[in-house]
Amino acid sequence: MAKTPHIDIWMPLLIGDFRRDTYDMSPECGWMYLQLLIALWQNDGQISSAEDDLANICRATRAQWDRNKMKLSRLFYVGQGFWMHNGVREQLERAKRVSEARRVAGKISSEKRWGKKPDLRVIK
């Protein structure tokens, strides 16, 4: 892969999984969970496990974070100081593969159409 594909403009939300994960959560806690998932997507599948950082990511006060962190923490795993989520990591890998495949297909299509290799340099 030449470079990391730009996949942060969209994120799949698997509604069934989300509803299953949040069925016993308050609206506040469900919102915090969604904010964590978005942050994971935008940060290549891992976010800092520092509690102040997690509260900020959730757009929550420390009191709100403390009230909901036990329920939220059961949906993630921690490794080397980061929170991670298997579902997000799997979807990120899939999105990267699809994006790269489309990039290569576009390049091949351009070469066929125009009979030459495209100039992929960035013009500033």
C-alpha positions in Angstrom: 0.0 0.0 0.0 1.4 3.3 -1.0 -0.2 5.4 1.7 -3.0 5.3 4.2 -6.3 5.7 2.4 -8.6 8.6 3.4 -11.4 6.7 5.2 -12.2 9.1 8.0 -14.9 10.9 6.1 -17.4 8.1 6.8 -17.8 5.3 9.3 -20.0 2.2 9.2 -22.4 2.0 12.1 -23.7 -1.5 12.4 -27.1 -0.8 13.9 -27.8 -4.3 15.2 -24.5 -4.4 17.1 -24.9 -0.8 18.4 -28.4 -1.6 19.7 -27.3 -4.8 21.3 -24.3 -3.1 23.0 -26.4 -0.2 24.3 -29.7 -1.9 25.2 -29.1 -1.4 28.9 -27.5 2.1 28.7 -29.0 5.5 29.5 -29.2 7.9 26.5 -26.2 9.7 28.1 -24.1 6.5 28.2 -25.2 5.5 24.6 -24.0 8.9 23.4 -20.7 8.5 25.1 -20.3 5.1 23.5 -20.9 6.6 20.1 -18.3 9.3 20.7 -15.8 6.7 21.7 -16.5 4.6 18.5 -16.1 7.7 16.4 -12.8 8.6 18.1 -11.5 5.1 17.5 -12.4 5.3 13.8 -10.6 8.6 13.4 -7.5 7.4 15.4 -6.8 4.2 13.6 -8.5 2.0 16.2 -7.0 3.1 19.4 -7.5 6.0 21.9 -5.7 6.9 25.1 -6.8 5.1 28.2 -6.2 8.2 30.4 -9.5 8.9 32.1 -9.4 12.7 31.4 -8.9 12.0 27.7 -11.7 9.5 27.6 -14.1 12.0 29.4 -13.1 14.7 26.9 -13.6 12.3 23.9 -17.1 11.6 25.3 -17.7 15.3 25.7 -18.6 14.6 29.3 -17.8 16.0 32.6 -15.7 14.0 34.9 -18.8 13.2 37.0 -20.6 11.9 33.9 -17.6 9.9 32.9 -17.3 8.3 36.4 -21.0 7.5 36.4 -20.8 5.6 33.0 -17.2 4.3 32.7 -17.9 0.8 34.1 -20.7 0.2 31.6 -18.6 1.6 28.8 -15.4 -0.2 29.7 -16.9 -3.7 29.2 -17.2 -3.0 25.5 -13.5 -2.3 24.9 -10.2 -3.8 25.7 -7.1 -2.1 26.9 -3.6 -2.7 25.7 -0.4 -0.7 26.1 -2.3 2.4 27.5 -4.9 2.4 24.8 -8.6 1.5 24.5 -9.4 -0.6 21.5 -12.5 -2.2 20.0 -12.4 -5.3 17.9 -15.4 -4.3 15.7 -13.9 -1.0 14.9 -10.5 -2.5 14.1 -12.1 -5.1 11.8 -14.1 -2.4 9.9 -11.1 -0.1 9.6 -9.1 -2.9 8.0 -11.9 -3.7 5.6 -12.3 0.0 4.7 -8.6 0.3 4.1 -8.6 -2.8 1.8 -11.6 -1.5 -0.2 -10.2 2.0 -0.5 -6.8 0.6 -1.8 -8.5 -1.7 -4.2 -10.6 1.1 -5.6 -7.5 3.3 -5.9 -5.7 0.6 -7.9 -8.7 0.0 -10.1 -9.0 3.7 -10.8 -5.3 3.9 -11.8 -5.6 0.8 -14.1 -8.8 2.3 -15.7 -7.1 5.6 -16.3 -4.1 3.8 -17.9 -6.4 1.8 -20.2 -8.4 4.8 -21.2 -5.6 7.3 -21.8 -3.0 4.8 -22.9 -0.4 6.1 -20.5 0.4 6.1 -16.9 -1.3 8.9 -15.0 0.8 11.6 -13.3 -0.2 11.1 -9.7 1.9 14.0 -8.3 0.3 16.4 -6.1 0.1 19.9 -7.5 0.6 22.7 -4.9 
